[in-house]
Every structure is written in C-alpha cells, then in structure tokens.
C-alpha cells in the first residue's frame, strides 16, 4: 500500500474535516454510497470558500446527469447545488459522444497540470474509479482519461496517470464488505487495481469494520 492509512470511527466526517483544512482549488469527486455520505458532510463544512474551487470527476457512467446512476448527478444533489463552486467540469457533457468526451476530458486534465485533491473509493473487487480488474484501462499509460466499460455501463475514467496528478489523493473505505479488498491492497496484491494508486500524497481513511478491527 502506498500512502498513509488512518483508521477512523467516522470516515465521512473525517473526510469533510480533511477537505476543510486542505481548502483545495481543484477537486475530483467520486461516486458510490460512501462518497455520497462524504459529500453530505462536506456540504455542511462552515467557512469553506467554494468560489475558488473547480470540480472535476474521476469517473462517470455514460448516462444523463439526471440518471440515478450518474456520479455527477449524485454530487450535484448532495453537494454542488448547495455550495457556490467556481466551475463544474462534467464528464458526461464533455462531448457529444463518449469517445469525444474522453478526448476532451483528457485535454482538460493535461491542461490543469495537477489536481489539488482527488477523492477515490474502493470496491469489494478492489476497483477504484472505473479501473476494474482485467480492464484494458489499467494499462493506459499515455492518457489521463479513457473510455471503458463494466457490466452494462459504458464509462469514462481517470487512469493511473491522472491519479498521479493529484497533489493529495484521499481514498475512503467503509464497511466490512471492503475488508478483503483492503487487506489485499495492504499486502500489495498487484491484481487489485487500487493497490496501484500512487500520487504525491495518498491518505486512506478507513473505518474499523473495513480495517478488520
């Protein structure tokens, strides 16, 4: 495992506190149930000046933003419609086709030259962003954003190169269902996509259930 492991009682509250102290000018958001709880807490952080913060997304399903499975849609409902961010860079609206959106978002990340804070999660299968076991996206070395697919969804995702652009990467892990995947990450299992997360600074916020006590 690359980075610092912090076992905390309340992952969403700790995440919100960390972001509040970091005050990032650019942030890439995630999806999933843990991320949702994190953003609900983040929306309540007092005195955080969002007017200078640009928001990106680390991965997205190729669905309308209004779709219940949209990461951006979730983030808008629980956070972004409640705070005055400087800009929201939508993956889904980056281009008329998924291929064009991938190209446009790739250029956006390249032009930024770094992202202050990237939020990631960990799936029970060890995936992070939309980097799933066995995916060709795992081997993309010359792109920051690629088109990929998993189950029934076409997706856009950050690559490891994009994650490495993060000045601070925060991985939030909650629940006993993530314990085995986290154990394999901690052991450095190369078949687990999340074990390859690397950046200038990486912090893993893990609750006791995921940590296994």
N, C-alpha and C positions, 0 to 999 in steps of 0.2 A: 504494500500500500504506500502510495506517495502522499505526503502531506501529514497533517495533524489530526488525530482522532480525538474528539471531545464527546464523552458520554454525558448527556444532559437529560434531565427529567422531562422538560418541555421543549421539543425541537422547534415548533413554530414560533414560540415566544423568544427563544434564543436566537433564531434566525432573524426575527424582526429587530431585536436589540443590536445584532451584529451589523445589519444594514444601516440602522440608525446611526451607529458610530462611524461606519465607513463613509457614509454620505457619497455614494458613487455618482459620477456624472454620466455614466453609461452602465446599463444593466441588461443582461439577457435572462429572460424568465423561462420557467419550465412548465410542465403540466403534471396532472395527477392529483390524487387526494391529499397527499402531504403538502404539495405545493399550494393547493387551494387554502389549506389551513395557515400556511406560512403567510400568504398574501392577505388573508383576513386580518392577521395580527399586524402585518406591515402597514396596512391602511390606517391603523389606529395609532401609529407612532407619532408623538407630538413633535412639532418644531423641525420636521424634516422638509427641507426646501426642494420640492419636486420640480420646480420651474426650470431647473438647470439639468434635469436628468433625461437622457434619451433612452428609450426602452426598445430592446430587441427580443427575439425569441430564439431559443436554442433548437427547437424542433416544432413541427406542426403537421397535422394531418391535412391532406388536400381536400378540405371541406369548407363551406362558407363559415365566416366568423360567427354567424348566428347559430351554427350547428352545436349541439350539446357536446360533441367530441372535440371541439376546437379549443386548443390551449389558449389562443389569444382571446377567444370569447369568454372563457373562464376568468382569465386575468382581468379583462375589462370589467366583468360584472362585480368581482370582489375587490378590485384594487384601482384599476386605471380610470374608471368612471367616478372615482371618489377623490382622486388627487390630481393636481394640475401639472402633469408631466410636460416637458418641453417638446417631445416628439415620440410617436409610436411608429416603429418600423415593422409593418405587418409582413409576415412571410407569405400568407395566402394572397395578399393583394400586391405582391412584388412584381407580378407579371401575369399575362392572360393565360399562359399555360404553365404547368409545373416545371417544365424544363427552362422556360424563360425566367420564371421566378427564382429558380436555383441559381441561374447565372447572375441575375440582378442582386440577389442577397449575398452571393459570394463576393461581388464587387464592393458592396456596402461594407462588409466585414473587413475586407482588404483595405479599403479607404480609411476606415476608422483607426487602423494601426494598433488596436488594443481595446479591450473592454474592461472597465473597472471591476465589475463583478458579474460572474456567470453563475447562475443557480442551476444545479443539476439534481436529479434524483437517482434512485437505484431500484430497478425492477427485481422481482423474485428470480428471474432468469439471469440476472446480472447485467441487464442492459442499462444504458444511460443515454439521455436524449433519445434519438431514434437509431442508436447504434446497437443493433441486436446481434446475438450470437450467430455466426455464419454469414452475416450480411457482407456484401461487397463494399459497403460504405466503410467498413472497418479498415480497409486497405487504401483508402483515398489519401494520398499524400500531397497532392498538388492543388487541392481545393479546400476552401473553408466551409462551403455549403454544397450538399449534393442531394439529388433526388434518390429516394429509396422506397422500399415497400415492406410491409409486415402485416400478416394476416390479410384482412380485406382492405387495408388502407394504403393509398399512395401517400408518401410523406416527404417532407423536407427536413434535413437535419444538419446541425453543426458536425464537422469532422473533428478528429483529434487535433488537427492543426488549428482550427478555430478555438477549441477549448484552451489550447496552449496560449492563445492571445489574451486570455483572462489574467488580469493582474491579481485578482482574488477569485478562486473558484470555491463555491460552497455547495457541498453535497449533503442533502438532508435525507435521513434514513429513519423510518419509524415503523415499529410493529414487528412481532415475532416472525411474520411471513418473510421478512427480509434477512433474517438471521443467517441462513445458509449462504445466501449470495454474499453477504458482508464477510462471513468467515472466509470464503474463497478469495474475496478481494484482499483481505488482510494477509492471506497466505501467498498472494502474488500469482494466483492461477491465471496464466495468460489466455485461457479460453473464455474468461469472464470480461466482457467489454469494459466494465467500469474500472477494472484493475489497471487499465491503460490511461486513466485520467492523469494528466500532468500539466502543470502551469507554474507561474511564478510563485504563487502561494495557494495551497489547497487545504481547506478545512472540512472535515467530515463531522457533521452534527448528528449524533446517533443516540437514540433513546435506549434505556436498559433492556427492553424487550428485543430489539434488534441486535444489541451487543451480546445478548445471551447472559445477562446478569453480571 
